């Protein structure tokens, strides 16, 4: 069982961000955490969570580092009996708000992994993306996390912004590897409806060579690519759980949950969520839809696709891909050789 906790507050709205986040609701933080606690109680019961059932926790956003660690204490106190020993507990943070004291406070609660939204070490690029931190703040925050004692440290990078070049991206990667990290998430810039960049779509360049360049530069420095956007000497257990389509609880405004074949959608509006955090809309997936998701998720990651979930025609097509060196087969698991072709391969298997 996985648990995702959504914190919707941000210091500023990045021009590419389509996540449910707010820059003007900081006065609701205490009420929000109380509502989140109420929903969590409900979800633990609905998902029939037993002692030590929770294998990983991911606190995302928004920007969780805009919440004082003391506000998180009641949540962690409630969760303690349910958290498996040595569970991976991750928090996202922005370099400008992840102060040394904040990192110490969140570490003392039991968080053992931190993921920094760095995006770039290029000052001009950070300003163009409307990031609220400087390159030096990113360096200082990551080094502080190491000093505090975090076992696992990750950072995000973005590529294919309109002014990106191999030189800029190589410098970003070199800087990242000079820091005490064991994981990088490298995302291609996407333009989503409702974002600032949706009014300036030329902010993104179409250069697939940069995707291969970024991937190769990270891998040649010793990180393993275990998903289309993720690399590391450490593989996030929580991320892998999503790709395996494990059950996961989602708490917070707009946080999605999933159990067997049901997807749960709570209210996204923060004020309405605070009023009623228990409301949930549901989507029931058919058996075929679940199989489709497992194929797409499995082929974009090291999880792969279990032969046992495929029908005869799908197996024939998957075996054809193995014969033509597009997939490999290990112990009846079909695995992808090239994550950048994952969607095309999945569609072929689906027929």
C-alpha positions in Angstrom: 0.0 0.0 0.0 1.3 3.4 -1.0 0.2 6.8 0.4 0.3 10.1 -1.4 -0.2 13.4 0.5 -0.9 16.5 -1.5 0.2 20.0 -0.3 -1.2 22.6 -2.7 0.7 25.7 -1.5 3.4 27.4 -3.6 5.5 30.5 -3.3 5.0 31.2 -7.0 3.3 29.5 -9.9 5.8 28.1 -12.4 4.8 28.9 -16.0 4.7 25.2 -16.9 2.8 23.9 -13.9 -0.6 22.3 -14.2 -0.8 20.8 -10.8 -3.4 21.8 -8.3 -1.6 24.5 -6.4 -2.2 28.0 -4.9 -0.1 31.0 -4.3 -2.7 33.0 -2.4 -4.2 30.7 0.2 -1.5 30.5 2.9 -3.9 31.6 5.6 -5.7 28.2 5.2 -2.8 26.0 6.0 -3.8 25.0 9.5 -7.4 24.3 8.4 -6.2 22.4 5.4 -4.0 20.0 7.5 -7.0 19.4 9.8 -9.1 18.5 6.8 -6.3 16.3 5.4 -6.2 14.5 8.7 -9.9 13.9 8.6 -9.7 12.5 5.1 -6.8 10.3 6.1 -8.8 8.7 8.9 -11.6 8.0 6.4 -9.2 6.6 3.7 -7.3 4.3 6.2 -10.7 2.7 7.0 -11.9 2.6 3.4 -8.7 1.0 2.2 -8.8 -1.4 5.2 -5.2 -0.5 6.1 -3.7 -2.8 8.7 -0.7 -2.4 11.0 2.5 -1.9 9.0 0.6 -2.0 5.7 2.0 1.3 4.3 5.2 0.6 2.3 5.9 4.2 1.2 4.7 7.7 1.6 5.2 10.6 -0.8 4.4 14.2 0.3 4.1 16.2 -2.9 2.6 19.4 -4.2 2.5 22.2 -4.7 5.4 22.8 -2.3 5.4 20.8 0.9 8.3 22.9 2.2 5.8 25.8 2.6 4.3 23.9 5.6 6.1 23.9 9.0 7.1 20.5 10.2 5.1 21.0 13.4 1.9 21.1 11.3 2.8 17.6 9.9 3.2 16.1 13.4 -0.4 15.0 13.9 -0.4 13.3 10.5 2.7 11.3 11.3 1.4 10.5 14.8 -1.7 9.0 13.2 0.3 7.1 10.6 2.9 5.6 12.9 1.2 2.2 13.6 0.5 1.7 9.9 4.0 2.5 8.5 6.1 -0.5 7.6 9.6 -0.7 9.1 12.2 1.0 6.8 9.4 2.4 4.6 10.5 5.0 2.0 9.1 8.4 3.1 9.7 11.2 0.5 9.0 14.9 0.7 9.2 17.3 -2.2 10.9 20.7 -1.5 11.8 23.9 -3.2 15.3 25.2 -2.5 14.2 28.6 -1.4 11.9 27.3 1.4 13.8 24.1 2.4 15.9 25.8 5.1 18.2 23.9 7.3 15.7 24.2 10.2 12.9 23.0 7.9 14.9 20.0 6.7 15.9 19.1 10.3 12.3 19.3 11.4 10.9 17.1 8.6 13.8 14.6 9.0 13.0 14.3 12.7 9.4 13.3 11.8 10.8 10.2 10.0 11.1 11.5 6.4 14.2 9.7 4.9 14.1 10.9 1.2 13.9 14.5 -0.2 13.2 15.5 -3.8 14.2 19.0 -4.8 12.5 20.9 -7.5 15.7 22.3 -9.0 14.8 22.2 -12.8 18.0 24.0 -13.8 21.2 25.6 -12.4 21.0 28.3 -15.1 19.8 31.5 -13.7 18.3 32.9 -16.9 16.4 29.6 -17.4 15.1 29.6 -13.8 13.7 33.1 -14.3 12.1 32.2 -17.6 10.4 29.2 -15.9 9.3 31.5 -13.0 11.2 29.5 -10.5 11.4 31.1 -7.1 15.0 30.1 -6.2 18.5 30.8 -7.4 21.2 28.2 -8.5 23.1 28.8 -5.3 20.0 28.2 -3.2 19.6 24.8 -4.9 23.2 23.9 -4.1 22.9 25.0 -0.5 19.6 23.1 0.1 20.9 19.8 -1.3 24.1 20.1 0.8 22.0 21.0 3.9 19.9 17.9 3.3 23.0 15.7 3.3 24.3 17.3 6.5 20.9 16.8 8.2 21.2 13.1 7.4 18.8 12.3 4.6 19.6 8.9 3.2 18.3 9.6 -0.3 18.3 12.9 -2.2 16.8 13.5 -5.6 16.5 16.5 -7.9 14.4 17.4 -10.9 15.7 18.8 -14.2 13.7 20.1 -17.1 14.8 20.1 -20.8 13.5 21.3 -24.1 12.7 24.8 -23.0 13.0 27.0 -26.0 16.6 28.2 -25.3 18.0 24.9 -24.2 21.2 23.7 -25.8 23.4 20.7 -25.2 25.9 23.0 -23.5 23.3 24.3 -21.0 22.0 20.9 -20.2 25.4 19.4 -19.9 26.3 22.1 -17.3 23.1 21.3 -15.4 23.9 17.6 -15.3 27.5 18.2 -14.4 26.4 20.4 -11.5 23.9 17.9 -10.4 26.5 15.2 -10.2 28.8 17.4 -8.1 26.2 17.2 -5.4 25.3 14.4 -2.9 22.4 13.0 -4.8 21.5 9.4 -5.7 18.5 10.1 -8.1 17.6 12.5 -10.9 14.1 13.0 -12.5 14.6 14.6 -16.0 11.4 15.8 -17.5 10.7 17.2 -21.0 8.9 20.5 -20.8 5.2 20.0 -21.7 2.7 22.7 -22.4 -0.5 22.1 -20.5 -3.9 23.9 -20.9 -4.4 26.6 -18.2 -0.7 27.2 -17.6 1.2 30.5 -18.4 3.1 28.7 -21.2 -0.2 27.7 -22.9 -0.4 31.3 -24.1 3.2 31.1 -25.4 3.5 27.6 -26.8 6.8 28.5 -28.5 8.4 28.3 -25.0 8.9 24.6 -25.8 11.2 23.4 -28.5 10.7 20.2 -30.4 14.1 18.5 -30.2 14.0 14.8 -29.6 17.8 14.7 -29.8 18.0 16.5 -26.5 16.0 13.8 -24.8 18.5 11.2 -25.9 21.4 13.5 -25.0 20.1 14.1 -21.5 19.4 10.4 -20.9 22.9 9.4 -22.2 24.7 12.1 -20.2 23.0 11.0 -17.0 23.6 7.3 -17.6 27.2 7.6 -18.6 27.9 9.2 -15.2 26.7 6.0 -13.5 22.9 6.4 -12.9 20.6 3.6 -14.1 17.6 4.6 -16.1 14.7 2.7 -14.6 11.8 4.7 -16.1 11.5 7.1 -19.0 12.2 10.1 -16.8 14.0 8.7 -13.8 17.6 7.7 -13.1 19.6 6.8 -10.1 21.8 4.5 -8.1 18.7 4.3 -5.9 15.3 3.5 -7.4 12.3 5.1 -5.7 10.1 2.4 -4.2 7.0 4.7 -4.4 7.5 5.5 -8.1 7.9 1.8 -8.8 4.7 1.1 -6.9 2.8 3.4 -9.3 4.2 1.6 -12.3 3.2 -1.8 -10.8 -0.3 -0.3 -10.3 -0.3 -1.1 -6.6 -3.1 0.2 -4.5 -2.4 3.8 -3.3 -4.3 6.2 -1.0 -4.4 9.8 -2.1 -5.2 12.5 0.5 -5.4 16.2 -0.1 -7.2 18.5 -2.5 -7.2 16.7 -5.9 -5.1 13.8 -4.7 -6.1 10.6 -6.6 -6.4 7.2 -4.9 -6.6 3.8 -6.5 -7.8 0.4 -5.2 -8.0 -2.7 -7.3 -10.0 -1.2 -10.2 -11.5 1.9 -8.7 -9.9 5.4 -8.9 -11.0 8.0 -6.3 -11.1 11.7 -7.0 -11.6 14.2 -4.1 -12.5 17.9 -4.5 -9.7 20.0 -6.0 -10.8 23.4 -4.8 -9.0 24.1 -1.6 -11.8 25.9 0.2 -14.4 23.3 -0.7 -12.0 20.6 0.2 -11.5 22.1 3.7 -15.3 22.2 4.1 -15.8 18.5 3.0 -12.6 16.4 2.6 -14.6 13.2 2.5 -16.3 13.8 -0.8 -15.1 11.5 -3.5 -16.0 11.0 -7.2 -15.1 7.5 -8.5 -14.1 5.9 -11.8 -14.5 2.2 -12.1 -12.1 0.6 -14.6 -12.9 -2.5 -16.6 -10.6 -5.5 -16.5 -9.4 -4.5 -20.0 -8.7 -1.0 -18.9 -6.6 -2.2 -16.0 -4.6 -4.5 -18.3 -4.0 -1.5 -20.7 -2.7 0.6 -17.8 -0.4 -2.2 -16.7 1.0 -2.5 -20.2 1.7 1.2 -20.7 3.1 1.7 -17.2 5.2 -1.5 -17.4 6.8 -0.7 -20.7 7.8 2.8 -19.6 9.7 1.4 -16.7 11.9 -1.5 -15.5 8.8 -3.2 -14.1 7.9 -4.7 -17.5 4.7 -6.6 -18.4 3.8 -10.0 -17.0 2.9 -12.5 -19.7 0.2 -13.8 -17.5 -2.0 -10.7 -18.0 -1.9 -10.9 -21.8 -4.3 -12.8 -24.1 -2.9 -15.0 -26.9 -2.9 -12.3 -29.6 -1.1 -9.9 -27.3 1.5 -12.6 -26.4 2.1 -13.3 -30.1 2.7 -9.6 -30.8 4.9 -9.2 -27.7 6.9 -12.3 -28.8 7.3 -10.7 -32.3 8.8 -7.6 -30.6 11.2 -9.9 -28.7 12.2 -11.6 -31.9 12.9 -8.2 -33.5 14.9 -7.0 -30.5 12.5 -4.3 -29.4 11.7 -6.1 -26.1 13.5 -8.6 -24.0 11.9 -11.4 -22.1 13.0 -12.4 -18.6 11.1 -15.1 -16.6 7.9 -14.4 -18.6 8.2 -10.6 -18.1 8.4 -8.5 -21.2 10.8 -5.6 -20.7 11.5 -2.6 -22.8 14.9 -1.7 -24.3 14.0 1.9 -25.2 11.6 3.8 -22.9 11.2 6.5 -25.5 9.3 4.0 -27.6 7.2 2.7 -24.8 3.8 4.1 -26.0 4.3 2.8 -29.5 5.3 -0.6 -28.2 2.3 -0.7 -25.9 -0.1 0.3 -28.6 1.3 -2.5 -30.9 0.8 -5.1 -28.2 -2.7 -3.9 -27.5 -3.4 -4.3 -31.2 
